Amino acid sequence: MSERLYKLIAKVMNVPVTQINDSSGPESIEGWTSFNGYVLLYELETEFNVKFTLDEAIDVKTVADIKRHLRNHGVVLSD
């Protein structure tokens, strides 16, 4: 599941999947702009059939945060 998540993030941010890890975020990925952050949230909601709250969306600073919120929505991630 993490590979699926990493591939989705890499696609939205237009970077190789090898650049994605749990500590990746706007500070480490140049393409992670505020606009791409919104695109990513939309893609995550679509891919994993979840709906993030505004507080959850604001809280996302890294891939680890995304994983935590997905787990809170019942998405099983195998690492």
Residue pairs with C-beta under 8 A, 6 or more apart in sequence:
1 75
1 76
1 77
1 78
2 67
2 77
2 78
2 79
3 17
4 47
5 44
5 63
5 66
5 67
5 70
5 77
6 17
6 20
6 21
6 63
7 17
8 40
8 43
8 44
8 47
9 20
9 24
9 40
9 63
9 66
10 16
10 17
10 19
10 20
11 43
12 36
12 39
12 40
12 43
13 20
13 29
13 31
13 32
13 36
13 40
14 31
15 29
15 30
15 31
19 29
20 29
20 63
21 63
22 62
22 63
22 64
22 67
23 62
23 63
23 64
24 32
24 62
24 63
25 32
25 60
25 61
25 62
25 63
25 65
26 32
26 33
26 37
26 61
32 40
37 60
41 52
41 57
41 60
44 50
44 52
44 66
44 70
45 51
45 52
48 70
48 73
48 75
50 70
50 73
50 74
50 75
51 73
52 69
52 73
56 69
56 72
59 65
59 69
60 66
60 69
67 77
70 77
71 77
